[in-house]
């Protein structure tokens, strides 16, 4: 199983591709990219869909995980923009004939990784030795990694 974890915002996206299992995850690739400047919303969404489809093809992705907005951030135009971008992840999976897409928030990610169901568990209690370099990643990339990791079996 290859999982693509994605963390979208209204200005950029971060992704991580993982394989292996929860007890022995392997980070295949991860990065963050800004959306192109000067694009209209439809042009940005089209660009992002092409990015997701390229990642799917390049890494033979079979499962997708989206780091969703926390409940307190789930309002306003910035949230609406983020949800539109997250929809491109689901559309890219559907274009591959799959419906293996989940959307999770930090407490759920922590719980699925066998930690207490609190957002702080991801930084305080996660075994840092399983993925070297994880805690030095930018926050959004870290979130893309842990959401993908939480979907490994």
C-alpha positions, 0 to 999 in steps of 0.5 A: 500500500502506498499512501499519499498524505496531503495538507492543503491551505489557501496558498500552498500544499504539502504532501508525503508518500509513505509505504510500509506499516504503522510500526515500520513506516517508510517515507518515500517522498515529501515536499511543499509547494506554493500555488502559482501566483496570478492564477484564478481559482479555477486555474489554481484548482486545475493546476492542483489536480494535475499536481495530484495526478502526477504524484499518483502516477509517479508513486503508484498511490493506492490510498489517500489521506487529507489532513483536514482543518481543525473545527475552530478553523472550519469557517470563512473564505480561507476554509472554503478555499482550503476545502476546494483544494482538498477536493482535488485530492479526492477527484484525483483518486476518483480519476484513478478509479478509487474511493480510498480517500479519508479526511482526518484531524489531529486527534483522530490521527493521533488515536489511529497511531495508537496515541491518546486522542489529543493533537498534542500527542503527535508532538509529545508522544509520537516515537521520533525514531520511526521516521528520522527527520520528522520533527525537523520538517515544516509543520504542514509537511509534518501534518502530511506525513502523520496523516499518511502514516495513520492510514498504514496498516 
